[in-house]
Amino acid sequence: MNRLPLRIRLTAIFAAVMAAVLAGTGYITISRFEEARNEYGPTVDPSRLTAQHEALDDLRRELLTSLPVVFVLATVGAYFLATAALRPVERMRAQAATVTEDTPGRRLEVPPSRDEIARLATTLNDMLGRLQAALEHERQFVADASHELRTPLSLLHTELELALRQPREADELRAALVSAHEETVRLVRLAEDLLLLARTDRPTAPPTAGPALVAPVLRRVAARLGDSAPGRRITVECPEDVTVALPEDRLDRAVTNLVHNALRHGRGSVEITVHDADGRAEIHVRDHGPGIPPGFLPHAFDRFTRADPARSGHGTGLGLAITAALTRAAGGHYGATNHENGGADIWIRLPLAARSPR
């Protein structure tokens, strides 16, 4: 039954209901006729008795003749009505079959009627729009990743090719190997970043768990990056009992990217502060540089994005994107703004954990 076309199934259901209705109508009609005859009491007149039997037989013949005709006509009408009602659905199915990855911009025709079919077409068009945006996002991601991988691979190939072209001195070979090692490290780091983004972007990935004390992680990040940036002061202001529902390694990675971004693109000291925001821990990283261009603020956390030369430099543009992905996976939020006293202020807001791990 389920393998039959929908119009056939609808017609069969209608036919079954119609058969039951007509059978019930015939039975009720004959029963009422019998009741009406019995109300006048039994008759002994043979002529009247014969007339009553003939009338009952005529009624039965008329019902047996007319009810099947009505049944057939109603069933045929129901079939054509179901076919006409499902024609827009079949048209949308045919149009949806033409939508491919090469033609993601095609949309379904919305019927002029303001019924469920029109709303279904509108909903499917909205879904196709979201799928197109996701497809374009992934294509752009692959294109950007390929572009970022091409530069270190080209440099690595050139260094090795020059080193092997003719006999070299030991110092020259060492310099070539050092340069090749730097590009290899860059490739490894970029591959790790891309894998991390792929894991955090999966909708089926399990939610990250914690908890992690925030203050020790922030102090560890400040000490590590402060040693690599002499002359730049990194301060931490965080209550000792703040615990977030995020593993320590991911919290370390998220905050490291924020501080590294402030050190690279900002000036002066870097301030890390933590305060409560509606029952969540909000971590701010502020520098004292020129700030982020207003037009770039909405795209600060996009992948492979860099601002104008005032805040550009070496790198893949994945640092803030990774921080955003880690924050989303933990059920948090993030944002970037320019501080009223100068400098960029980038923050992440993480849910608090129920208890401390220590």
Buried (B, 14 or more C-beta within 10 A) or exposed (E): EEEEEBBBBBBBEBBEEBBEBBEEEBEEBBEEBEEEBEEEEEEEEEEEEEEBEEEBEEBBEEBEEEBEEEBEEBBEEBBEBBBEBBEBBEBBEEBBEEBEEEEBEEBBEBBEEEEEBBEBBBEBBEEBEEEBEEEEEEEEBEEBBEEBBEBBBEBBEBBBEEBEEEEBEEEEEEBBBEBBEBBBEBBEBBEEBBEBBEEBBEEEEEEBEBBBBBBBBBBBBBEEBBEEBEEBEBEBEBEEEBBBBBBBEBBBBBBBBBBBBBBBBBBBBBBBBBBEBEEBBBBBBBBBBBBBEEEBBEBBBBBBBBBEEEBEEEBBBBBBBBBBBBBBBBBBBBBBBBBEEBBBBBBBBBBBBEEEEE
